[in-house]
Each structure stands twice: as C-alpha cells, then as structure tokens.
Amino acid sequence: MQKLLILGALTFFLSCETVKNQPDKFSTGFNKNIETYFLAEILSIEHRKTNQQWEKYKLKTCKVYQPIVAKVLTDFGNLTQSEIAIETAKLNDTLGSFGYGNDVMMGILLKHPEFDLLQKPSDFKFSQTHLKSDKKIILESIISNYLQILYNFYQTENIDNFYNKNANFYRGSINEVHTHIPKGFTDAMEKYYGDSREKYIALVSPMMIWPIEDNEGRGIGATVKKDNKKIVYEIMSPYVQVPVDSIKNEYNQFGFDYQYRTRTLTIHEFGHSFVNSELEPYQKKIESSSYLFTDRLKEIMTTKGIQNWNVYVIESFVRLGEIRIAEIQNDKERADYLRNYHTNLEHFIFLQQLEEKVIEFENNREKYPMWKDFIPELLNVFTKSTPEFVNNKLK
C-alpha cells in the first residue's frame, strides 16, 4: 500500500488522456470505449463461430486472476443472450473473414468521444485498407452499425456506473504502469527515428482477456490522426496474476506491477507507429528475401503469432529500436537484457547484424536525418543472408 499512498498525491481522472505522468508527451489512463468493447467480447464468446475454443479458454483462465473480468461476469453475466453479445460475436467473425482481427477496432473506438460524453458515434470510414472498394463499403457499414449498438449498450445498461464502482481498481492499474515507465523515453524515440508524435498514451485494460504465463501480456498499438497530428496509443492487458478476492473485494495489486513487461510493451507498441507505415513502400524488397523464412523459423514464429516474413521483418526492426533507444538513454542494463531476450529467447536472429548496421545511421545523421531514410540499408542485411545461416542459428 505504501506505493499507492506515495502516488496518491497525483491527480487521476479516469479517461484516456487525464493522467500526466512526466514532463514529456507521455500519459496513462484507460478509455471507456475500449473497456466497453472488451466487456462486450466477454459476453459474446458462446456465440462465436470462429476461434470459440480459444476464446472460451481465455475467459476460463483469466476470470480466475483478473478481478475486473470476474466483476463483469457477476454484474453482466445475465446478458450473454442479449443483442450486444450476439452482435459482438458477429462482428469478430466478420472481421476475421475480411482479414482483420479485433485490434483494428482500437483506433476506430479511440477516434470517437468516450461514450459517457453522450455523443453518438459517427459513421466509420477507412482512411486506408487492403480491401477493394465493394468490400470496403460493406465492412464500413457493418462497423458503423456496430458502433451504434455498442453505444446504446453502454447507455442502456449504465456501464459508466460499473467504472465508477471500480474506480479504485483502475487507479491502481494506472499507478502500477506509471511507476515503471522510464522517464524521457519519448524524447529518445523521437531522437532515434527522427520523427515526432503529438502524444503517447498508454491505456490499461483490466477487461482485456489474455492468458498470463511468465508475465506475458497482450499489447495493441493504435494511431489516431487529429488536425494532421498523430496521437499514438498502446492498449495493454494485465500481465501479473491477481487472484480474485470474492469476499473482501479489496486489492493492493492490479495486474500491471512488473517493470520489464511494462517497459517492453509500451516502447514496443509505440515503436510500431514509427516502423510499420515506413516499410510499406518496400514490400517488394522485403518479399525478395522471404526465402529466409525457413520452415524451422516459421514453426518457431507461429507460436508467437508471426505467420509471414513481412511481419518478422517489422518485428525485428521494432525490437532493434527498443535496444537502440535503451542505449540512447544510457541504460546499458536494459539494452543488454533486450538483446539477449529478443535474440536468444524470441529468436529474432538478425538483431546483431541489424544493430551493427544501424550504427552507421546513428553516426551519419546529416546524411540520414530520419530512420526511414536508412531502411534500404537495413534491408540489405536480409538480402545478403542465407537460409543456412537461419537454420544454423536456430539449432
């Protein structure tokens, strides 16, 4: 409790942009639109046509050590046959058929005012998508309709009252993230990439279900453009098990009190906002080295949700950024930990060569003012390699 008392001097308001943690662009909080969506997902599981077994496993596992999930089942468990449950299941199944996961909903929900402000969601339009025009129009209509249903659910069931009743738990979650974020990391990120963002916002989501093993949690990145400025978000599930106390219902731990995971999830997800879009013009060059995604590497990466070479390259560059940002901050211990973890445990086997190459970029910022200017050189690390190198590294 001592940690919470110390942090109690800070003023916390429960919304996505209200907790100012440090004198830079970073803040933490939670977002009622996001949490309400994940609440609806919990109710929808028995109606899923795809991935139902996985979803059932997630819920069965997480309700034991995610108190907010247990509270939802107590307060709203009678709504599993309601419209919101059925429509949320339909939405998730439909997103999958169009090549999307539920992560696409994060940016969409964050673009709209929080539901407690009593502003109905406007129709949704993709700013960019892989879908052809006819499919794009269909999915836009489906998502727009769902946003109205979710908003009506929030208002009809008075979901805001749930957040008010559990305000202490959300404050505790926010506090835990706050204590572990390295100060000034946004400045280091912008120095490294040579680009900037308007705000960096970490959102705790005690409602998101993701099985916790070895303090692993799920992070989802989202970028929202407002007035030609980019606000980047990270939405994080709990990664510390907190056994549900159904008797006292009091907690001094909230699921986010693990420094390594807090830091890696936060910096990693924000890193994607600098990497993903900049690699899009290089798809052909990336594909030209896809022979490096050997059967052995593919087998290992499938367990991490990485199913193709393009994603492997993206994830390698994001992890490279994590290491170099730690070096910029003179945090040698963190940098060495990340090198070992990402290379030897997660099997991003090109990191040593990528890091040796990126030093050239860091020492020639006049020639390469932005990280994206150096992408062709970094991609040459892959094109000069061989499948034999990959398989030998994975022995």
Buried (B, 14 or more C-beta within 10 A) or exposed (E): EEBBEEBEEEEBEBBBBBBBBBEBBBBBBBBBBBBBBBBBBBBBBBBBEBBBEEBEBBBEBBBBBBBBBBBBBEBBEEBBEBEBBBBBBBBBBBBBEBEBEBBBBBBBBBBBEBBBEEEEBEEBEBEEBEBEEEBBEEBBEBBBBBBEBBBBBBBEBEBBEBBEEBEEBBBBBBBBBBBBBBEBBBBBBBBBBBBBBBBBBBBBBBBBBBBBEEBEBBBBBBBBEEEEEBBBBBBBBBBBBBEBEEEEEEBEBBBBBBEBBBBBBBBBBBBBBBBBEBBEEBEEBBEEBEEBBBEBBBEBBEEEEBEBBBBBBBBBBBBBBBBBBBBBBEBEEBBEBBBEBBBEEBBBBBBEBBBEBBEEBBEEEEEBEBBBBBBEEBBEBBEEBEBEBBBEBEE
